Structure formats: structure tokens, C-alpha cells
Amino acid sequence: MVSRVIPVDPFDLVIFGGTGDLARRKILPGLFRRFVAGQMPDDAQIIGAARGDMDDSEYRAMTEDAIREFGGRKVSDDAVARFLERVHFTTVDAMGDEGWAKLAEKLPPGRVRAFYFSVAPSLFGALAERLRHFGLADAASRIVVEKPFGHDLHSARALNRVLEEYFAEDEIYRIDHYLGKETVQNLMAVRFGNMLFEPLWNAQYVDHIQITVAETVGVGGRGSYYDKSGAMRDMVQNHIMQLLCLIAMEPPARFEPDAVRDEKLKVIRALDPVPAHHLVRGQYSGNGTHPSYCDDVEDPRSRTESFVALRAHVSNWRWAGTPFYIRTGKRLRARTSEIAVVFKDAPHSIFGADAGRHRNVLVIRLQPNEGMTLDVTIKEPGPGGMRLMDAPLDLTFADAMSPDADEVPDAYERLIMDVIRGNQTLFMRGDEVEAAWAWTDPLIDEWEARGDVPQPYDIGAAGPEDALMLMHRDGRKWREIRG
Ligand code: NAP
């Protein structure tokens, strides 16, 4: 099945930080793929902006390199040439007053205007102010801001206030690229588009939920940033929180931005504080091949966690008593992100103890190979009586939706097109971000006050021993981390 592409209105997209890593790896290649898919109108404009001195042809050469490196398989010379006709560059300093008038001249009136803040958050306020001051933002304007959205509740609030000074909430698009993933949206389709799951989606039938986001890489070149952040701020407060919300939320009345975001906010507000014994922090040790976390960040005494596991509870009618186990970390056994909804045992086995008992598990896999599997219990084939086994019903989206895996849009390209369409459903609202920080801040404050040292774990393991114990104590176990 070939995906249906609905073209968007003519637009001008200005990428502040247009020469940076994010622009080169994600934004520009993503736009190119949407162009190839036929979604971009002929007169759309993409304008890179940064302090560096470049002309259009130099920026086009940089964009072409980025597309060839990160644009996927369908990079024909003709498509690249046609795409580059839409690409321009302007020199502008977020903190200065030069270049803004020239940028304004490039923006025709009466079209959608999107300003992507792909720069350090410390520049967000200055950019927002100048967009207004120099008259670049009009009624059809919107801004896109990247993570990290704050470092804690205090800084997130400050960032929200400064943006709100110049832009209304419905003009602010806070990106969490996890929400742009095909599987994450399919999670909503599966939950709310089928009769099958929703009646079972509660504490009565669900034993527990596991959310795992495992990486094999270390902090690499991001050491100085990561060491000030850690797994809790870098992954749990934003990406994992969003996944948890989509799993746990009540059905919104409509698939509309505020209806969905209101329900997500209720989940965050229903989260109990996590006691210290339900939380494990870890840090990878070095081996002969790879350095330890402390070596990676060049601070032998760093107490920042590269791994966190916790047991969360959503205290509401639907989920009372159902644990949500969360773990995320670097330098783990495999690169995988998944949500597993583990259903309870059937109340009675008619087959007797020898047949074995199996549980239904719905696994929503974000990477690798986005898709879902549902473990169902069947009879072991062959003679020898009734013995039961698990068989997965497998729905790998790339196979199911299109013969060409390249056609499954990347999260960034989908979200950028949503910005142009003016659809905020998959973007975080300011109050959601603040509520998420309000939940994680006390956990971080508490371990900082205790001077907690993270537990070491081996590279290639599944995290520290205590993370395994977190589930063992409850008579459960983590799913294997498999790539
Ligand atoms: P980067 O590689 O350091 O690039 C920064 C960009 O901002 C460059 O184009 C730089 O060009 C421009 N810039 C810096 N100061 C400026 C100023 N005063 N006025 C105008 N432009 C300025 O950073 P990045 O990795 O692309 O990250 C950009 C943002 O996205 C950050 O907030 C980051 O946290 C976030 N983010 C990045 C990733 C990622 O994968 N890279 C993922 C998630 C979120 P000049 O120096 O020439 O001005």
C-alpha cells in the first residue's frame, strides 16, 4: 500500500541554526523527503539562517551534502536540483540587529511562516523578541522549539513565559520527535480505533506496563551537555513521559490538539511521587574497548546517571495498582525502544499445570523496525497432548504499509509538515512540559540532596543489578533487551 500524500499550503520555513547538526541530520533531509513524496508546493521556501557568512550557493552545497548523507535511498540528482531551488540562506545573529530586514524581504505576505529555533535554548527569547520587533511574525506565523525545554520546572517556566510574551500558545510548537514516530501514532489508532483493546486497557486486565528505551552508544561527543542533564532529564521527563501519557490517557473526545493534550496532562498530574526504593540510577563502567561514563565526560567524580529505572503509578480509577516500569540508559545490550503491555493471566487454565501458562503481551516497538506484536497463546503443534506456547502476531509497519521501507516518514518530516498545516496535536503544550518537570524535579532534588552515587553497570548489560531487582521484588521480570 502506498501512503497517501496530502500537499500542504505554500509556506516559508526559516531554520535558525540552519547550519547546525540538527538541521543537517534531520530537518533538511526530512524536508527533502517530503519534497520527493510530492507534499511540498512548488513555491515553498526554506531559508537557513545563522551567523556564519554564506551565500545561497554555499548553503545549497551544504544542504546537498546533508541530503546525500542523511536523505535516505531516493536521492536522485534531478530531485536534489529541484529541491535546492527552494533553499536559501541569510546571515542573522539572534542576539544582534543585523540581517533581520533582509530576512523580512524574503518573506512574501499571505503565506504560512514557520520559524524553527534549531539553536541553543538560551537564544529562544532573543529570537522571539526580534521576530516581533522587526515585524517578521504575522498572523500566520508559528515557531518551533527543540528540546531541551528547560532544565527543571523553574527554567521551563521561565522559557514558557518569555515565549508567551511574543507568541500565543497556539503559535508555539514544542517538538518531541517521539510523538512523530509512526508507531506512537499507531498506538493511538490501535487503542481508540479498535474495539479489541480498549475494554481490556485498565488495571483489571493489565498486570503491568514496561517502557524501555535502550541505547548502545555512550554519551560520545555530547559529554559536556549530557553530564549536566542525565538520563532522567534527557529521556524520562520528555520522551518517556510522552509515551507513558499515550498509553495511560483516557480516550479524548476528538483527535484534536487540546482534547488530546488535556488528557495527557491529566495523566502526568495523576502520577504519584516515586519513593527512593522504586528508583535506580546507574552509570556505565569502562571495558577494554570503550571508556567509562566518567572518562567520556572527563569528570572522574561525576554523579550523573547514564541509566535510570523506576516504578511509576498513575493514581486514577483506570490504573490503580498497575505499575508502569520505566528504564532507559546508554551503553546497554542493544538499541531498542519499546512499550510492552503485559496482560494478566487467564483466570483459570482448563488445560492443567503441565500445559504451561502464557500471558498476552502487546509490544509496541519504536525501534528498530517500528511495529507491533501481540503474543497470543496457541497450542504447540504436533502430537503429544495439549501444550501451550506463545506465538506473536507481527505487524511491522514498513512491511504492512508499503513495499518500500523508505516511504515510512521519519518523525521530523511528519512533525514539520504538521507545523505547516497548523496541527498541534503531536506537540507538547506548555503546561504539559511544566507538569512533567514538576514530577521529575523532586526525584532529582532528592538524590542530589542525598549525594547519591549511581550504581556501576557493565557495558552491554541490561543496567545495574538493582534495576533487575526492582521487578524481581514484585515477582516480575524485564523483557530482554534485544535489537
Ligand atoms: P549546533 O550543531 O551547535 O548548531 C547550532 C546552530 O545555531 C548553528 O547553525 C549556529 O551557526 C547557529 N547559531 C549559534 N548561535 C547563533 C546566533 N547567536 N544566532 C543565529 N544562529 C546561531 O546545534 P544542534 O545540534 O544543531 O542543536 C540545535 C538545537 O537543537 C539545540 O537546542 C539542541 O539542544 C537541539 N537538539 C539537537 C539535536 C541533535 O540531534 N543535534 C537533537 C535534539 C535537540 P553559527 O555559529 O554560524 O551562528
Residues whose N, C-alpha, C, O or C-beta is under 5 A from the ligand:
A	BS01	NAP	G17 G18 T19 G20 D21 L22 A23 A49 A50 R51 G52 V92 D93 A94 M95 F117 S118 V119 A120 P121 E146 K147 P148
